[in-house]
Amino acid sequence: MFDRTRPYRHLRNPFTPLKVFSDDQVAAMHDAALGMLENQGMKVLSADAREIYRRAGAQVDESTLLVRLDRDLVAASLATAPRQITLHAVDPDRHVPLADGHVAFAPTAGPPNIMDSIGGRRAGTLEDLRNLIKLCQSFEVIHVLGGATEPQDVPVHVRHMEYLRAQLMLSDKIPHIYSRGHGQVADGFEMLRLAHGISTEEFRSRPYAYTVINTNSPLQLDIPMADGIIDFAAAGQVSIITPFTLAGAMAPVTIAGALTLAHAEALAGLALAQIVRPGAPVVYGSFTSNVDMKSGSPAFGTPEYVKAAFGAGQMARHLGLPWRSSNATASNCPDAQSVYESQMSLWGALLGGCNFILHAAGWLESGLTTSYEKFILDIEMLQMFAEVFQPVGASAADLAVDAVAEVGAGGHFFGCAHTMARYRSAFYSPLVSDWRNFGTWEEDGAKTATERASTIWRDTLNRYTPPPRDPAIVEALDAFVVRRIEAGGSPPVS
């Protein structure tokens, strides 16, 4: 079987991003978002963040907690944001560049539940989290880690350390840290420093991890998210600032209105990061979809989701920043709906020019559940997109004029010299898809794609091999976790 490991490790999207708005419309949306921040302002619940905004020249009303940002302040802040970012891994070959056509995939993050075909839907555990990290390590098309499930069997004041230790021990890919209070973030940064074996100054000199910051739409930034922006910016680590706007619910019902609101919220967060530390690495995040107007439930992978993704990509490029999108579905199980909604989401993100896709593998139930089978089905889709990104040759040998002459009229190309020299690597070899005829498929059990995916994730875990780790670093990490647990850990901030 042809090995696409290396091309999958570092992906570039060669296609020109699609647009849904004209340049004038994008400029008008940006101007409207600035007007929202100037006139309505952003409600900021963190006193520390309000004081930082105040010192930078923003108008702060302590009675309402509203922060109004002048457009010149926003523009000056955004001018310092880096246009290109490289996340640094322990293994330099695992570094992940963002921007300039690069694409990185990260797994589903945050679901409290887990699902598989045998155990059904249940609360996620530390074992499930470790399993999913092992699966992430096993497929090169996953470049960055994430909170694949919340381990409900680990107390919240120590969960963040067990979560990060699992990432650092079971994978050599870029780790994720939740922003759930200064204490938890500080624990995470110290663990990362130990894992890399570097000084505090060196850790602060380049990004080694990322966090996701979600605003509370409309126009509110809560304490852990604001403090997370502050902590990550001060340490030089990546903040993906992502308003979560659902058109018709916590955002206007029009796509342009929802994106304009999201843009205003993103601008407020991006500006805060740059005020804290000019040049802090930030990513423009988007997660705009619509709701089912009959039930009020979130809907994903819809035509509106795709158009919103195209538009969000345009807004990110208007600022010149790397852009994050998502692979999402509202389906409650790994069925046909889950796949076609995910495929629509991926088309919106990737044809829109996305640099970072969160929830790329495993997402179900509008983000409430991670599915082992859906993880594998998504891996198949991601690998197929990765193949679409591979260059197409058009050399004299690729044009195959001699092969056509060799075969002649009415012949076939199965055995000609041109085919025999290339057949092993000519086409993508599927992970899940079964291309055999009906009779052969039926004789082999007539298994559906979901059933095949179940076998694949179990076999993959059985074959998993952990990356090598320096015993001294493992000892230092374990000692730190024990010491912090004995000290009471760090409860999350709400």
C-alpha positions as CSV (number, residue, x, y, z in Angstrom):
1,M,0.0,0.0,0.0
2,F,1.3,3.4,-0.9
3,D,2.3,5.5,2.2
4,R,1.2,9.1,2.2
5,T,2.6,9.8,5.7
6,R,4.9,12.6,4.7
7,P,2.5,14.6,2.5
8,Y,-0.2,14.2,5.2
9,R,2.2,15.5,7.9
10,H,2.5,19.0,6.3
11,L,-0.5,20.0,4.2
12,R,-0.9,22.9,1.9
13,N,-4.2,23.9,0.2
14,P,-3.3,24.9,-3.4
15,F,-6.7,26.3,-4.2
16,T,-7.9,29.9,-4.3
17,P,-10.4,30.5,-1.4
18,L,-14.0,30.9,-2.5
19,K,-15.9,34.1,-1.7
20,V,-19.5,34.8,-0.8
21,F,-19.2,38.5,-0.3
22,S,-17.6,41.2,-2.5
23,D,-14.6,43.1,-1.2
24,D,-16.9,46.2,-0.6
25,Q,-19.3,44.1,1.4
26,V,-16.5,42.7,3.6
27,A,-15.2,46.3,4.2
28,A,-18.8,47.3,5.1
29,M,-19.1,44.4,7.6
30,H,-15.8,45.3,9.2
31,D,-16.8,48.9,9.5
32,A,-20.1,47.9,11.1
33,A,-18.3,45.6,13.6
34,L,-16.1,48.5,14.6
35,G,-19.2,50.6,15.1
36,M,-20.6,48.0,17.4
37,L,-17.5,48.1,19.6
38,E,-17.4,51.9,19.6
39,N,-21.1,52.5,20.3
40,Q,-22.4,49.4,22.1
41,G,-19.2,48.0,23.5
42,M,-18.3,44.6,24.8
43,K,-19.4,43.4,28.2
44,V,-16.2,42.2,29.9
45,L,-16.7,40.3,33.2
46,S,-13.0,40.1,34.1
47,A,-11.8,43.1,36.2
48,D,-8.2,42.4,35.0
49,A,-9.2,42.6,31.4
50,R,-11.2,45.8,31.9
51,E,-8.2,47.5,33.5
52,I,-6.0,46.4,30.6
53,Y,-8.5,47.8,28.1
54,R,-8.7,51.0,30.2
55,R,-5.0,51.6,30.3
56,A,-4.9,51.2,26.5
57,G,-7.4,54.0,26.1
58,A,-10.8,52.2,25.9
59,Q,-13.8,53.6,27.7
60,V,-14.8,51.4,30.6
61,D,-18.1,51.7,32.5
62,E,-17.8,49.8,35.7
63,S,-21.5,50.0,36.5
64,T,-22.4,48.0,33.3
65,L,-19.0,46.3,32.7
66,L,-19.1,47.6,29.2
67,V,-15.9,48.3,27.3
68,R,-16.1,50.6,24.3
69,L,-13.1,50.4,21.9
70,D,-12.3,53.2,19.5
71,R,-11.6,51.9,16.0
72,D,-8.2,53.5,16.0
73,L,-7.3,51.5,19.2
74,V,-8.5,48.3,17.5
75,A,-6.5,49.1,14.3
76,A,-3.4,49.9,16.2
77,S,-3.7,46.7,18.2
78,L,-4.3,44.5,15.2
79,A,-1.3,46.0,13.4
80,T,1.0,44.1,15.7
81,A,-0.6,40.7,15.3
82,P,1.7,38.2,13.4
83,R,0.5,37.1,10.0
84,Q,2.3,33.8,10.2
85,I,2.6,31.5,13.2
86,T,4.5,28.3,13.8
87,L,3.5,26.0,16.7
88,H,6.7,24.2,18.0
89,A,6.6,20.5,18.9
90,V,9.3,18.5,20.8
91,D,10.1,16.9,17.4
92,P,10.9,19.7,15.0
93,D,9.4,17.7,12.2
94,R,6.1,18.0,14.0
95,H,6.1,21.8,14.0
96,V,2.8,23.2,12.6
97,P,2.8,26.4,10.5
98,L,-0.4,28.4,10.2
99,A,-1.2,30.8,7.3
100,D,0.0,31.0,3.7
101,G,-2.1,28.1,2.6
102,H,-1.0,25.7,5.3
103,V,-3.8,23.5,6.8
104,A,-3.8,21.7,10.2
105,F,-6.4,19.3,11.5
106,A,-7.2,18.9,15.2
107,P,-9.7,16.4,16.7
108,T,-13.0,17.1,18.4
109,A,-12.5,19.0,21.6
110,G,-14.7,19.2,24.8
111,P,-17.5,16.7,24.5
112,P,-18.5,15.3,27.9
113,N,-19.8,12.1,26.4
114,I,-18.2,9.2,24.4
115,M,-19.8,6.7,22.0
116,D,-18.9,3.5,20.3
117,S,-20.8,0.7,18.7
118,I,-20.5,-1.7,21.6
119,G,-20.6,0.5,24.7
120,G,-23.1,3.0,23.3
121,R,-23.3,6.6,24.6
122,R,-21.8,7.2,28.1
123,A,-19.8,9.7,30.1
124,G,-16.2,10.1,28.9
125,T,-13.4,8.7,31.0
126,L,-9.6,9.2,31.3
127,E,-9.2,5.9,29.4
128,D,-11.3,7.2,26.6
129,L,-9.3,10.4,26.4
130,R,-6.1,8.4,26.3
131,N,-7.5,6.1,23.6
132,L,-8.4,9.1,21.4
133,I,-5.0,10.7,21.9
134,K,-3.5,7.3,20.8
135,L,-5.7,7.4,17.7
136,C,-4.6,11.0,17.0
137,Q,-1.0,9.9,17.2
138,S,-1.6,7.0,14.8
139,F,-2.9,9.0,11.9
140,E,-0.6,11.6,10.3
141,V,-3.5,13.6,8.9
142,I,-4.1,14.8,12.5
143,H,-1.5,17.5,13.2
144,V,-2.6,19.0,16.5
145,L,-4.2,17.5,19.7
146,G,-7.4,18.6,21.5
147,G,-9.7,17.7,24.3
148,A,-11.3,14.8,22.6
149,T,-13.5,14.1,25.6
150,E,-13.9,15.4,29.1
151,P,-12.8,12.6,31.5
152,Q,-15.7,12.7,33.9
153,D,-13.9,10.3,36.3
154,V,-11.2,12.8,37.1
155,P,-11.9,15.6,39.6
156,V,-12.0,19.0,38.0
157,H,-9.3,20.5,40.1
158,V,-6.7,18.0,38.7
159,R,-8.3,17.1,35.4
160,H,-6.3,19.7,33.5
161,M,-3.0,18.1,34.6
162,E,-4.1,14.5,33.8
163,Y,-5.4,15.8,30.4
164,L,-2.1,17.5,29.5
165,R,0.0,14.7,30.9
166,A,-1.8,12.2,28.6
167,Q,-1.1,14.5,25.6
168,L,2.6,14.8,26.4
169,M,3.1,11.1,27.2
170,L,1.0,9.5,24.4
171,S,1.8,11.8,21.5
172,D,4.5,14.0,20.1
173,K,2.0,16.4,18.4
174,I,1.1,19.9,19.4
175,P,-0.9,20.0,22.7
176,H,-4.0,21.9,23.7
177,I,-4.6,23.7,27.0
178,Y,-8.0,24.8,28.3
179,S,-8.4,28.4,29.6
180,R,-10.2,27.7,32.9
181,G,-8.4,30.1,35.2
182,H,-5.0,31.5,35.9
183,G,-4.0,28.6,38.1
184,Q,-4.8,25.8,35.6
185,V,-3.1,27.7,32.8
186,A,0.0,28.2,34.9
187,D,0.1,24.5,35.7
188,G,-0.1,23.7,32.0
189,F,2.6,26.1,31.0
190,E,5.0,24.6,33.6
191,M,4.2,21.1,32.4
192,L,5.0,22.2,28.8
193,R,8.2,23.8,29.9
194,L,9.3,20.6,31.6
195,A,8.3,18.5,28.6
196,H,10.5,20.6,26.4
197,G,13.3,20.9,28.9
198,I,13.6,24.6,28.4
199,S,13.8,27.8,30.6
200,T,10.8,30.0,31.3
201,E,12.3,32.7,29.0
202,E,12.7,30.3,26.1
203,F,9.2,29.0,26.6
204,R,7.8,32.6,26.3
205,S,9.9,33.2,23.2
206,R,7.8,31.0,20.8
207,P,4.4,29.1,20.8
208,Y,4.3,25.5,22.0
209,A,0.6,25.1,22.6
210,Y,-2.8,26.7,21.9
211,T,-6.1,27.4,23.5
212,V,-9.5,28.2,22.2
213,I,-11.3,31.4,23.5
214,N,-15.1,31.5,23.0
215,T,-17.0,34.7,23.5
216,N,-20.5,34.6,25.0
217,S,-22.5,35.9,22.1
218,P,-23.8,38.5,21.9
219,L,-21.0,40.9,22.9
220,Q,-19.8,39.3,26.1
221,L,-16.4,38.0,27.3
222,D,-16.5,36.0,30.5
223,I,-13.8,35.7,33.2
224,P,-12.0,32.5,32.2
225,M,-12.0,33.4,28.5
226,A,-10.7,37.0,29.1
227,D,-8.1,35.8,31.6
228,G,-7.1,33.1,29.1
229,I,-6.4,35.7,26.4
230,I,-4.3,37.5,29.0
231,D,-2.3,34.5,30.1
232,F,-1.7,33.1,26.6
233,A,-0.7,36.4,25.2
234,A,1.7,37.2,28.1
235,A,3.4,33.8,27.6
236,G,3.6,34.1,23.8
237,Q,1.3,31.1,23.3
238,V,-1.5,30.8,20.6
239,S,-5.0,32.0,21.3
240,I,-7.7,31.0,18.8
241,I,-10.3,33.6,19.5
242,T,-13.6,32.2,18.3
243,P,-17.1,33.6,18.8
244,F,-19.7,30.9,18.7
245,T,-22.7,32.5,16.9
246,L,-25.9,30.7,15.9
247,A,-27.9,32.7,13.4
248,G,-31.4,33.1,14.7
249,A,-30.5,32.5,18.4
250,M,-27.6,34.4,19.9
251,A,-26.9,36.2,16.6
252,P,-28.9,37.9,13.9
253,V,-30.8,35.6,11.6
254,T,-29.0,36.8,8.5
255,I,-25.6,35.3,7.6
256,A,-24.1,38.8,7.1
257,G,-25.5,40.0,10.5
258,A,-24.2,36.9,12.3
259,L,-20.8,37.3,10.8
260,T,-20.6,41.0,11.6
261,L,-21.5,40.3,15.2
262,A,-18.9,37.5,15.4
263,H,-16.3,39.8,13.8
264,A,-16.9,42.5,16.4
265,E,-16.4,40.0,19.2
266,A,-13.3,38.5,17.6
267,L,-11.9,42.0,17.2
268,A,-12.3,42.7,20.9
269,G,-10.5,39.6,21.9
270,L,-7.7,40.0,19.3
271,A,-7.2,43.6,20.5
272,L,-6.9,42.5,24.1
273,A,-4.2,39.9,23.2
274,Q,-2.2,42.6,21.4
275,I,-2.6,45.1,24.1
276,V,-1.2,42.6,26.6
277,R,1.7,41.7,24.4
278,P,2.2,43.3,20.9
279,G,3.0,40.4,18.6
280,A,1.2,37.8,20.6
281,P,0.3,34.9,18.3
282,V,-3.5,34.9,17.6
283,V,-5.8,33.1,15.2
284,Y,-9.1,34.4,13.9
285,G,-11.7,31.8,14.9
286,S,-15.1,31.3,13.4
287,F,-18.0,29.0,14.4
288,T,-21.1,30.5,12.8
289,S,-24.1,28.3,11.8
290,N,-27.8,28.5,12.1
291,V,-30.5,27.0,14.4
292,D,-33.5,24.8,13.4
293,M,-36.2,27.4,13.6
294,K,-38.7,24.7,14.5
295,S,-36.9,23.4,17.6
296,G,-34.2,26.0,18.4
297,S,-31.6,23.3,18.2
298,P,-28.2,24.0,16.6
299,A,-27.8,22.9,13.0
300,F,-24.5,22.1,11.3
301,G,-23.2,21.2,7.9
302,T,-26.1,23.3,6.4
303,P,-25.9,25.5,3.3
304,E,-25.9,28.4,5.7
305,Y,-22.9,26.9,7.6
306,V,-21.0,26.6,4.3
307,K,-21.7,30.2,3.3
308,A,-20.8,31.5,6.8
309,A,-17.5,29.6,6.5
310,F,-16.7,31.3,3.2
311,G,-17.6,34.7,4.7
312,A,-15.6,34.1,7.9
313,G,-12.6,33.3,5.8
314,Q,-13.0,36.5,3.9
315,M,-13.2,38.4,7.2
316,A,-10.0,36.7,8.5
317,R,-8.1,37.6,5.3
318,H,-9.3,41.2,5.5
319,L,-7.3,41.3,8.8
320,G,-4.5,39.2,7.3
321,L,-4.7,36.6,10.1
322,P,-4.7,32.8,10.1
323,W,-8.2,31.4,10.2
324,R,-9.8,28.6,12.2
325,S,-13.0,26.8,11.2
326,S,-14.6,23.4,12.2
327,N,-16.0,20.1,11.0
328,A,-19.4,19.8,12.6
329,T,-22.7,17.8,12.5
330,A,-25.9,17.8,14.4
331,S,-26.4,14.0,13.9
332,N,-26.7,11.9,17.1
333,C,-24.9,8.8,15.7
334,P,-22.3,8.0,13.1
335,D,-24.7,7.6,10.3
336,A,-25.2,9.0,6.8
337,Q,-26.4,12.3,8.2
338,S,-23.2,12.7,10.2
339,V,-21.0,12.1,7.2
340,Y,-22.8,14.4,4.7
341,E,-23.1,17.2,7.2
342,S,-19.4,16.8,8.1
343,Q,-18.5,16.8,4.4
344,M,-20.4,20.0,3.8
345,S,-18.7,21.6,6.8
346,L,-15.3,20.5,5.5
347,W,-16.0,21.8,2.1
348,G,-17.0,25.2,3.6
349,A,-13.8,25.4,5.7
350,L,-11.3,24.1,3.2
351,L,-12.7,25.7,0.0
352,G,-12.9,28.9,2.1
353,G,-9.2,28.8,2.8
354,C,-9.1,27.6,6.4
355,N,-5.7,27.1,8.1
356,F,-6.8,25.3,11.2
357,I,-9.8,22.9,11.6
358,L,-10.9,22.1,15.1
359,H,-13.3,19.2,15.7
360,A,-11.9,17.6,12.5
361,A,-12.4,14.1,13.7
362,G,-15.0,12.5,16.0
363,W,-17.6,15.2,16.5
364,L,-21.3,14.1,17.0
365,E,-24.5,15.4,18.6
366,S,-23.6,19.1,18.1
367,G,-20.5,18.7,20.1
368,L,-21.9,16.8,23.1
369,T,-20.4,13.4,22.1
370,T,-17.2,12.1,20.6
371,S,-17.6,8.9,18.6
372,Y,-14.9,6.4,18.0
373,E,-16.5,5.3,14.7
374,K,-17.1,8.8,13.6
375,F,-13.4,9.6,14.3
376,I,-12.4,6.9,11.8
377,L,-15.0,8.0,9.2
378,D,-13.7,11.6,9.5
379,I,-10.1,10.4,9.1
380,E,-11.1,8.9,5.8
381,M,-12.6,12.2,4.7
382,L,-9.6,14.2,5.9
383,Q,-7.2,11.9,4.1
384,M,-9.2,12.2,0.9
385,F,-9.1,16.0,1.2
386,A,-5.3,15.7,1.8
387,E,-5.1,13.7,-1.5
388,V,-7.1,16.4,-3.3
389,F,-4.4,18.9,-2.1
390,Q,-1.6,16.8,-3.6
391,P,-0.1,18.3,-6.9
392,V,-1.2,16.8,-10.2
393,G,1.7,16.1,-12.6
394,A,1.6,17.2,-16.2
395,S,5.0,16.2,-17.4
396,A,5.6,14.5,-20.7
397,A,5.5,11.1,-18.9
398,D,2.2,12.1,-17.2
399,L,0.6,12.9,-20.5
400,A,1.2,9.2,-21.4
401,V,1.5,9.6,-25.2
402,D,3.7,6.5,-25.5
403,A,1.3,4.5,-23.4
404,V,-1.6,5.4,-25.7
405,A,0.4,4.4,-28.7
406,E,1.4,1.1,-27.0
407,V,-2.2,0.1,-26.1
408,G,-3.7,1.3,-29.4
409,A,-7.4,1.5,-30.3
410,G,-9.8,-0.7,-28.4
411,G,-7.2,-2.0,-25.9
412,H,-6.8,-1.5,-22.1
413,F,-4.1,0.0,-19.9
414,F,-4.1,-2.6,-17.1
415,G,-0.8,-4.2,-18.1
416,C,1.0,-1.6,-20.2
417,A,4.4,-0.5,-19.1
418,H,3.2,3.0,-18.0
419,T,0.6,1.5,-15.7
420,M,2.9,-1.2,-14.3
421,A,5.5,1.4,-13.3
422,R,2.9,3.5,-11.4
423,Y,0.0,1.4,-10.2
424,R,1.2,1.0,-6.6
425,S,1.1,4.8,-5.9
426,A,-1.2,6.1,-8.6
427,F,-4.4,6.4,-6.6
428,Y,-5.5,6.9,-3.0
429,S,-5.9,3.7,-1.0
430,P,-8.9,4.0,1.2
431,L,-9.0,3.5,5.0
432,V,-12.7,2.6,5.3
433,S,-14.3,2.5,1.9
434,D,-14.9,-1.0,0.4
435,W,-14.6,-0.9,-3.4
436,R,-15.1,-4.6,-4.0
437,N,-18.1,-5.9,-5.9
438,F,-21.4,-6.8,-4.2
439,G,-20.8,-10.5,-4.1
440,T,-17.4,-10.3,-2.5
441,W,-18.6,-7.7,0.0
442,E,-21.6,-9.8,0.9
443,E,-19.5,-13.0,1.4
444,D,-17.2,-11.0,3.7
445,G,-20.1,-10.1,6.0
446,A,-21.8,-7.2,4.2
447,K,-20.4,-4.7,6.7
448,T,-21.4,-1.1,6.6
449,A,-18.8,1.7,6.7
450,T,-19.6,2.3,10.4
451,E,-19.0,-1.4,11.2
452,R,-15.7,-1.3,9.3
453,A,-14.7,1.9,11.2
454,S,-15.4,0.0,14.5
455,T,-12.9,-2.7,13.6
456,I,-10.4,-0.1,12.4
457,W,-10.2,2.0,15.6
458,R,-9.9,-1.1,17.7
459,D,-7.1,-2.5,15.5
460,T,-5.4,0.8,15.5
461,L,-5.3,0.9,19.3
462,N,-3.9,-2.6,19.3
463,R,-1.0,-1.5,17.0
464,Y,-0.3,1.8,18.8
465,T,3.2,2.6,19.8
466,P,4.0,5.5,22.1
467,P,6.6,8.1,21.0
468,P,10.0,7.8,22.8
469,R,10.2,10.0,26.0
470,D,13.3,11.0,28.0
471,P,12.9,9.2,31.4
472,A,14.1,12.3,33.2
473,I,11.4,14.4,31.7
474,V,8.8,11.8,32.5
475,E,10.0,11.7,36.1
476,A,9.9,15.6,36.3
477,L,6.4,15.7,34.9
478,D,5.1,13.1,37.2
479,A,6.7,14.7,40.2
480,F,5.1,18.1,39.3
481,V,1.7,16.6,39.0
482,V,2.0,14.8,42.3
483,R,3.2,17.9,44.0
484,R,0.4,20.0,42.6
485,I,-2.3,17.4,43.6
486,E,-0.9,17.3,47.1
487,A,-1.2,21.1,47.2
488,G,-4.9,20.9,46.2
489,G,-4.6,21.3,42.5
490,S,-6.3,24.3,40.7
491,P,-10.1,24.5,40.6
492,P,-11.5,26.0,37.4
493,V,-12.8,29.5,37.3
494,S,-16.3,30.2,36.1
